[in-house]
Amino acid sequence: MGSVNSTLTTRVPKLAVVLAVAALGLSALPSNAAEPAQPSDAGLAPAFQDAAAKYDVPREVLVGVGFAETHLDGHNGAPSQANGYGVMQLASNNVNKTMSEASKLTGLPVAKLSKDDRSNILGAAAVLDAYADQAGLTGAARKDPGKWYSVVAKYSHSADGPTARLYTDEVFRIIGTGVQAAGVTTAPRAVKADLGAYAKVAPLGTRSASSVQAVDYPGAIWNAASTSNYRAGRTAAITTIVIHVTQGSYAGTISWFKDPAAQVSAHYVVRSSDGQVTQMVAEKDTAWHVRTENPYTIGIEHEGYVDQPSWFTDAMYRSSAALTRNIADRRGIPKDRAHIKGHSEMPNNDHTDPGPNWNWDYYMQLVNGGSPNPPQYNFTTWGSGVNVRSAPKLSASVVTSLAGPTQVYVECQVQGDTVTAGGYTNNWWAKLRDQNGYMTNIYIDDPNTKLPGVPDC
């Protein structure tokens, strides 16, 4: 579904480049490394601190909401699929008016709330504060993140109670694991969530006999899209599986497909953190995801953003590949790139997803029953002015490109020890284990340029 475009840049001269080691708990860079260049979102840590203090919102709650929504990336003010903006996804649609609420509460114009990360965070804190006042949170309760469960659920403006629980449970999972991303750190914190009225709401993922019968894929959870967002039946035989990226969160996408005003849907949605699959449209019906090409296709949405590879976890790849393999085998669809395509590859479509960060080689190996290791390198980038490659050699494919100024801030992780980073735990967001504990090399477009002071892989 994505619309964010990553255009490749041409050759770039030598750049000032900095590695993010603190985010993974690694040793500091050696003394002969480049001087640290501040990432474009360097102001996020004080922004969260200031907003939390001003509006008396627990900082862990504020960061948890932001990380669940965007991994703390404002995407330069580009809107999500539900017309949400910024790090905190202040939204403006028929059911979610947090953007206008934030503007009224802070006095800041919508243009600034959508484009400026610090203002966006401040606006979200103001909205959460207002919701907390409405919920009667005062005194010591204000300091207890567990008491904010119903407030966070309201902030989601989800289509129904189970979807609100899905959203809020993810925020509280993040609070529990802690966050290390975009210069923002929260320590893992055990929080007992006060579910309030949501204690009586069964979370999505609770399988009933009817939901098990409804799904086409046995591993999926059934949660129907609004009947206003797809057409019953088919006018053509199913021949193609289409890979999308949601440009939004898992819970937010599910909620959007349940909103009659959305006029869009997909058959399946896959979660980043653990690969959970929700089916929203029966395969026999026509989801609205690729315009004129809907009649013969099955659409699979993947949580995240095309310009942000941190969403594309191994759990997501493996879960989605298993789903695609199952669909293809059941329907006699060849498991090749002529029949498994990205949204951007479909006729009469102008979207860019799944984008340059989607690893098609790895994905297709999984679809065809292979058991490859996850890609050796995975990058998260801030800043601009560089083509970042997928291995320390110039012949490697470009992972992502950022146009503009001449500084870039890069995290590089390789498969190895299981670690927790960026709020998630798995074995390929892992540190290098060289003799000094430093990060790997990353090569950029100038073939003579290598990061100074950083050991080889």
C-alpha positions as CSV (number, residue, x, y, z in Angstrom):
1,M,0.0,0.0,0.0
2,G,3.0,2.2,0.5
3,S,3.6,5.6,-1.1
4,V,6.9,6.8,0.2
5,N,9.5,6.8,-2.5
6,S,13.3,6.1,-2.0
7,T,15.1,7.3,-5.2
8,L,18.6,6.2,-5.7
9,T,21.3,8.9,-5.5
10,T,24.3,9.1,-7.8
11,R,27.9,8.8,-6.7
12,V,28.5,10.7,-3.4
13,P,31.9,12.1,-2.3
14,K,33.5,11.2,1.0
15,L,31.1,11.8,3.8
16,A,31.2,12.3,7.5
17,V,29.8,9.0,8.7
18,V,28.9,7.9,12.2
19,L,28.0,4.4,13.6
20,A,25.3,4.0,16.1
21,V,26.8,1.7,18.7
22,A,24.9,2.7,21.8
23,A,21.6,1.6,20.5
24,L,22.8,-2.0,20.6
25,G,24.8,-1.7,23.8
26,L,28.2,-1.9,22.0
27,S,31.5,-0.4,22.9
28,A,32.2,3.2,22.0
29,L,33.9,4.0,18.7
30,P,37.7,4.0,18.8
31,S,39.3,7.4,19.2
32,N,40.3,7.7,15.6
33,A,36.7,7.3,14.4
34,A,34.8,10.2,12.9
35,E,33.3,12.7,15.2
36,P,29.7,11.9,15.9
37,A,27.2,13.6,13.6
38,Q,23.8,14.1,15.1
39,P,21.0,12.3,13.3
40,S,18.2,14.3,11.9
41,D,16.0,13.1,14.8
42,A,18.6,13.9,17.5
43,G,16.0,16.1,19.3
44,L,13.6,13.2,20.0
45,A,15.0,12.3,23.4
46,P,14.6,15.8,24.9
47,A,11.3,16.2,23.0
48,F,9.9,13.2,24.7
49,Q,11.3,14.3,28.1
50,D,9.9,17.8,27.8
51,A,6.5,16.7,26.5
52,A,6.1,14.1,29.2
53,A,6.9,16.6,31.9
54,K,4.7,19.4,30.5
55,Y,1.6,17.3,30.2
56,D,2.2,14.9,33.1
57,V,2.3,11.8,30.8
58,P,4.6,8.9,31.8
59,R,7.5,9.1,29.4
60,E,7.4,5.3,28.8
61,V,3.8,5.6,27.7
62,L,4.6,8.4,25.3
63,V,7.6,6.6,23.8
64,G,5.7,3.3,23.7
65,V,2.9,4.9,21.6
66,G,5.4,6.5,19.3
67,F,7.4,3.3,18.8
68,A,4.3,1.2,18.2
69,E,3.2,3.7,15.6
70,T,6.4,4.6,13.6
71,H,9.5,3.2,15.3
72,L,10.0,6.9,16.2
73,D,10.4,8.0,12.6
74,G,8.3,10.9,11.4
75,H,8.9,10.1,7.7
76,N,9.4,13.8,6.9
77,G,5.7,14.5,7.4
78,A,4.5,12.0,4.8
79,P,1.0,10.7,5.8
80,S,0.3,7.1,6.7
81,Q,-2.4,5.1,5.0
82,A,-4.9,6.4,7.5
83,N,-3.8,10.0,7.1
84,G,-1.7,10.0,10.3
85,Y,1.4,12.3,10.5
86,G,4.7,12.3,12.4
87,V,6.3,10.2,15.0
88,M,3.1,9.9,17.0
89,Q,0.7,9.6,14.0
90,L,-1.6,12.5,14.8
91,A,-4.4,11.7,12.5
92,S,-7.1,13.4,10.5
93,N,-9.7,11.1,9.2
94,N,-13.4,10.4,9.7
95,V,-12.9,8.6,13.1
96,N,-9.6,9.9,14.4
97,K,-9.3,13.6,14.9
98,T,-6.1,13.7,17.1
99,M,-4.4,16.2,14.8
100,S,-7.1,18.8,15.2
101,E,-7.4,18.1,18.9
102,A,-3.6,18.5,19.3
103,S,-3.8,21.8,17.4
104,K,-6.6,23.1,19.6
105,L,-4.8,22.0,22.8
106,T,-1.4,23.3,22.0
107,G,-2.2,26.3,19.8
108,L,0.3,25.0,17.2
109,P,-0.8,25.0,13.5
110,V,-1.4,21.7,11.8
111,A,1.4,22.3,9.4
112,K,3.9,22.4,12.2
113,L,2.4,19.4,14.1
114,S,2.6,17.3,11.0
115,K,6.1,18.3,9.9
116,D,8.0,19.0,13.1
117,D,8.8,16.0,15.2
118,R,9.1,17.9,18.5
119,S,5.8,19.6,17.9
120,N,4.2,16.3,16.9
121,I,5.3,14.7,20.2
122,L,4.1,17.6,22.2
123,G,0.7,17.5,20.4
124,A,0.4,13.8,21.2
125,A,1.2,14.3,24.8
126,A,-1.5,17.1,25.0
127,V,-4.1,14.7,23.5
128,L,-3.1,11.9,25.9
129,D,-3.3,14.4,28.8
130,A,-6.8,15.5,27.8
131,Y,-7.9,11.8,27.6
132,A,-6.4,11.1,31.0
133,D,-8.3,14.1,32.4
134,Q,-11.5,12.7,30.9
135,A,-10.7,9.3,32.5
136,G,-10.2,10.9,35.9
137,L,-6.5,10.1,36.2
138,T,-5.1,12.2,39.0
139,G,-2.3,12.2,41.6
140,A,-0.3,9.0,41.9
141,A,-2.3,7.3,39.2
142,R,-0.8,9.8,36.7
143,K,2.7,8.4,37.4
144,D,1.7,4.7,37.0
145,P,1.9,3.7,33.3
146,G,-0.4,0.8,34.0
147,K,-3.3,3.2,34.7
148,W,-3.0,4.6,31.2
149,Y,-4.3,1.5,29.4
150,S,-7.7,2.9,28.6
151,V,-6.2,6.3,27.7
152,V,-3.9,4.7,25.1
153,A,-6.7,2.6,23.8
154,K,-8.7,5.8,23.2
155,Y,-5.8,7.4,21.5
156,S,-5.8,4.6,18.9
157,H,-9.4,5.4,17.9
158,S,-9.7,1.8,16.8
159,A,-12.7,0.5,15.0
160,D,-13.8,-1.8,17.9
161,G,-12.7,-3.1,21.3
162,P,-10.7,-6.0,20.2
163,T,-8.7,-3.9,17.8
164,A,-8.1,-1.3,20.5
165,R,-6.8,-4.1,22.7
166,L,-4.5,-5.2,19.9
167,Y,-3.1,-1.7,19.7
168,T,-2.8,-1.1,23.4
169,D,-1.3,-4.5,24.2
170,E,1.4,-3.8,21.7
171,V,2.2,-0.5,23.3
172,F,2.4,-2.2,26.7
173,R,4.6,-4.9,25.3
174,I,7.0,-2.2,24.1
175,I,6.9,-0.6,27.6
176,G,7.8,-4.0,29.0
177,T,10.8,-4.6,26.7
178,G,12.1,-1.1,26.6
179,V,13.1,1.0,23.6
180,Q,16.4,1.9,22.1
181,A,15.8,3.7,18.9
182,A,16.4,7.1,17.2
183,G,18.5,8.3,20.2
184,V,15.6,7.5,22.6
185,T,16.0,5.0,25.4
186,T,13.6,3.6,27.9
187,A,14.5,0.8,30.3
188,P,12.5,-2.4,30.3
189,R,9.7,-2.0,32.9
190,A,7.3,-4.5,34.3
191,V,4.0,-2.9,34.3
192,K,0.7,-4.3,35.5
193,A,-1.9,-2.9,33.0
194,D,-5.2,-1.8,34.5
195,L,-7.4,-3.0,31.6
196,G,-10.6,-1.4,33.1
197,A,-13.5,-2.0,30.7
198,Y,-11.2,-3.8,28.3
199,A,-10.8,-6.7,30.7
200,K,-14.1,-7.9,29.3
201,V,-12.9,-7.5,25.7
202,A,-11.4,-10.6,24.1
203,P,-8.1,-9.7,22.4
204,L,-7.8,-10.3,18.7
205,G,-6.1,-13.7,18.3
206,T,-8.7,-15.5,20.4
207,R,-10.0,-18.1,18.0
208,S,-13.6,-19.2,18.1
209,A,-15.0,-22.1,16.1
210,S,-16.6,-19.6,13.6
211,S,-13.3,-17.7,13.2
212,V,-11.3,-20.9,12.5
213,Q,-13.9,-21.9,9.9
214,A,-13.8,-18.4,8.3
215,V,-10.0,-18.3,7.5
216,D,-8.5,-19.7,4.3
217,Y,-5.1,-20.0,5.9
218,P,-5.0,-22.1,9.1
219,G,-2.4,-19.8,10.7
220,A,-4.5,-16.7,10.4
221,I,-6.8,-14.8,12.8
222,W,-10.1,-13.8,11.3
223,N,-11.1,-10.2,11.6
224,A,-13.4,-9.0,8.8
225,A,-13.0,-5.8,6.9
226,S,-15.9,-3.6,6.4
227,T,-18.2,-4.8,3.6
228,S,-17.9,-1.3,2.2
229,N,-14.2,-2.0,1.5
230,Y,-14.3,-5.0,-0.8
231,R,-16.5,-6.7,-3.3
232,A,-18.1,-10.1,-2.8
233,G,-17.1,-12.7,-5.3
234,R,-14.6,-12.7,-8.2
235,T,-14.7,-11.9,-11.9
236,A,-11.5,-13.6,-12.8
237,A,-9.4,-16.6,-11.7
238,I,-6.8,-15.9,-9.0
239,T,-3.3,-16.0,-10.6
240,T,-1.2,-13.5,-8.6
241,I,-0.2,-12.7,-5.0
242,V,0.7,-9.1,-4.3
243,I,3.1,-8.0,-1.6
244,H,2.3,-4.6,0.1
245,V,3.7,-2.5,3.0
246,T,1.0,-0.8,5.0
247,Q,2.6,2.6,5.6
248,G,1.3,2.3,9.2
249,S,1.0,0.0,12.1
250,Y,-0.6,-3.5,12.2
251,A,-3.4,-2.5,14.5
252,G,-3.9,0.8,12.7
253,T,-4.2,-1.0,9.4
254,I,-6.7,-3.5,10.7
255,S,-8.8,-0.7,12.1
256,W,-8.6,1.3,8.8
257,F,-9.8,-1.7,6.8
258,K,-12.8,-2.0,9.2
259,D,-13.7,1.7,8.6
260,P,-16.3,2.0,5.9
261,A,-14.8,5.2,4.7
262,A,-11.4,3.7,3.9
263,Q,-12.5,2.2,0.5
264,V,-9.5,-0.1,0.7
265,S,-8.6,-3.5,2.0
266,A,-6.3,-6.5,1.6
267,H,-6.9,-10.2,2.2
268,Y,-4.2,-10.5,4.9
269,V,-2.1,-8.3,7.2
270,V,1.2,-9.5,8.8
271,R,2.7,-8.1,12.0
272,S,6.3,-7.1,12.2
273,S,7.3,-8.2,15.7
274,D,6.2,-11.8,15.5
275,G,4.6,-12.5,12.1
276,Q,1.1,-12.7,13.4
277,V,-1.4,-13.0,10.4
278,T,-4.8,-11.5,10.3
279,Q,-7.2,-12.3,7.5
280,M,-9.7,-9.6,6.7
281,V,-11.2,-10.6,3.3
282,A,-12.0,-14.1,2.2
283,E,-9.9,-15.2,-0.8
284,K,-13.1,-15.9,-2.8
285,D,-13.9,-12.2,-2.5
286,T,-12.2,-9.2,-4.2
287,A,-10.2,-7.0,-1.8
288,W,-9.5,-3.5,-3.0
289,H,-5.7,-3.2,-3.0
290,V,-4.4,-2.8,-6.6
291,R,-7.0,-0.9,-8.4
292,T,-7.9,-2.5,-11.8
293,E,-5.9,-5.6,-11.0
294,N,-8.0,-6.6,-8.0
295,P,-10.1,-9.3,-9.6
296,Y,-7.2,-11.8,-10.1
297,T,-5.0,-11.0,-7.1
298,I,-4.7,-11.8,-3.4
299,G,-3.2,-9.0,-1.3
300,I,-0.9,-9.3,1.7
301,E,-0.1,-6.2,3.7
302,H,3.0,-6.0,5.9
303,E,3.2,-3.7,8.9
304,G,5.7,-0.9,8.5
305,Y,7.0,1.7,6.1
306,V,8.8,1.2,2.8
307,D,11.7,3.6,3.7
308,Q,12.3,2.0,7.1
309,P,13.9,-1.5,7.0
310,S,13.6,-2.1,10.8
311,W,10.0,-3.3,10.3
312,F,11.0,-6.2,8.0
313,T,12.0,-8.7,10.6
314,D,12.9,-12.3,10.1
315,A,9.7,-13.3,11.9
316,M,7.7,-11.3,9.3
317,Y,9.5,-12.7,6.3
318,R,9.1,-16.3,7.5
319,S,5.5,-15.9,8.4
320,S,4.5,-14.1,5.2
321,A,6.4,-16.6,3.1
322,A,4.6,-19.5,4.7
323,L,1.3,-17.8,4.0
324,T,2.3,-17.1,0.4
325,R,3.5,-20.7,-0.1
326,N,0.2,-22.0,1.3
327,I,-1.9,-19.8,-1.0
328,A,0.2,-20.7,-4.0
329,D,0.0,-24.4,-3.3
330,R,-3.7,-24.4,-2.7
331,R,-4.5,-22.4,-5.8
332,G,-1.9,-23.8,-8.2
333,I,-0.1,-20.5,-8.5
334,P,3.6,-20.8,-9.6
335,K,6.0,-19.8,-6.8
336,D,8.0,-17.3,-8.9
337,R,8.4,-13.6,-9.4
338,A,6.0,-13.6,-12.4
339,H,3.2,-14.6,-10.1
340,I,4.3,-13.1,-6.7
341,K,4.7,-9.4,-7.2
342,G,5.1,-6.2,-5.4
343,H,2.4,-3.5,-5.4
344,S,4.8,-1.3,-7.4
345,E,5.1,-4.0,-10.1
346,M,1.4,-4.1,-10.8
347,P,-0.1,-2.4,-13.9
348,N,-2.1,0.8,-13.4
349,N,-0.7,1.5,-9.9
350,D,1.5,4.3,-8.7
351,H,2.6,3.0,-5.3
352,T,6.2,2.1,-4.4
353,D,5.8,-0.7,-1.9
354,P,7.3,-3.0,-0.8
355,G,10.2,-0.7,-1.8
356,P,14.0,-1.2,-2.0
357,N,14.3,-2.5,1.6
358,W,12.2,-5.6,0.9
359,N,14.6,-8.6,0.4
360,W,13.0,-10.4,-2.5
361,D,15.8,-13.0,-2.9
362,Y,15.5,-14.1,0.7
363,Y,11.7,-14.0,0.6
364,M,11.4,-16.1,-2.5
365,Q,13.8,-18.7,-1.1
366,L,11.5,-19.0,1.9
367,V,8.4,-19.2,-0.3
368,N,10.0,-22.1,-2.1
369,G,10.6,-24.0,1.1
370,G,14.3,-23.1,1.6
371,S,15.8,-22.5,5.0
372,P,18.3,-19.8,4.4
373,N,19.8,-17.7,7.2
374,P,18.4,-14.2,7.5
375,P,20.3,-11.6,5.3
376,Q,23.6,-11.0,6.9
377,Y,23.3,-7.2,7.0
378,N,20.4,-5.1,8.0
379,F,20.5,-1.3,8.2
380,T,18.6,1.5,9.8
381,T,19.6,4.9,8.5
382,W,19.2,8.5,9.6
383,G,20.5,11.5,7.8
384,S,21.0,11.7,4.0
385,G,23.3,11.8,1.1
386,V,24.4,8.2,0.7
387,N,23.6,4.8,-0.9
388,V,23.9,2.2,1.8
389,R,24.9,-1.3,0.5
390,S,23.9,-4.7,1.8
391,A,27.4,-6.0,2.4
392,P,30.9,-4.5,2.7
393,K,31.7,-4.6,-1.0
394,L,30.7,-2.3,-3.8
395,S,29.1,-5.0,-5.9
396,A,26.5,-5.5,-3.2
397,S,23.0,-4.3,-3.8
398,V,21.9,-0.9,-2.5
399,V,19.7,-1.3,0.6
400,T,18.5,2.2,0.8
401,S,19.3,5.7,-0.5
402,L,18.9,9.0,1.2
403,A,19.3,12.2,-0.9
404,G,20.4,15.6,0.5
405,P,23.1,16.7,2.9
406,T,26.4,15.0,3.3
407,Q,26.1,13.2,6.6
408,V,24.6,9.9,7.5
409,Y,24.1,8.0,10.7
410,V,24.0,4.2,10.4
411,E,23.3,1.2,12.5
412,C,24.5,-2.1,11.1
413,Q,23.6,-5.4,12.7
414,V,24.5,-9.0,11.6
415,Q,23.2,-12.3,12.6
416,G,24.6,-13.7,15.8
417,D,23.9,-13.6,19.5
418,T,20.3,-13.0,20.5
419,V,19.9,-9.4,21.7
420,T,17.2,-6.9,22.4
421,A,17.4,-3.8,20.3
422,G,14.8,-1.3,19.2
423,G,12.2,-2.8,21.4
424,Y,12.5,-6.3,19.8
425,T,14.5,-9.4,20.5
426,N,15.8,-11.8,17.9
427,N,19.0,-13.2,16.6
428,W,19.7,-11.0,13.6
429,W,19.5,-7.6,15.3
430,A,22.8,-8.7,16.8
431,K,26.2,-7.1,17.4
432,L,29.4,-8.1,15.6
433,R,31.8,-10.0,17.8
434,D,35.1,-8.7,16.6
435,Q,38.0,-8.5,19.0
436,N,37.2,-4.9,20.0
437,G,33.4,-5.1,20.0
438,Y,33.1,-2.5,17.3
439,M,30.6,-2.2,14.5
440,T,31.1,-3.4,10.9
441,N,32.2,-1.5,7.9
442,I,29.6,0.1,5.6
443,Y,30.6,1.1,2.1
444,I,29.1,4.0,0.3
445,D,29.0,5.0,-3.3
446,D,32.6,6.4,-3.4
447,P,34.6,3.1,-3.9
448,N,37.6,4.7,-2.1
449,T,35.6,5.7,0.9
450,K,35.5,3.4,4.0
451,L,34.4,4.3,7.4
452,P,37.4,5.5,9.4
453,G,38.5,3.6,12.5
454,V,36.1,0.7,12.2
455,P,37.4,-2.9,12.0
456,D,36.5,-5.2,9.1
457,C,33.8,-7.8,9.4
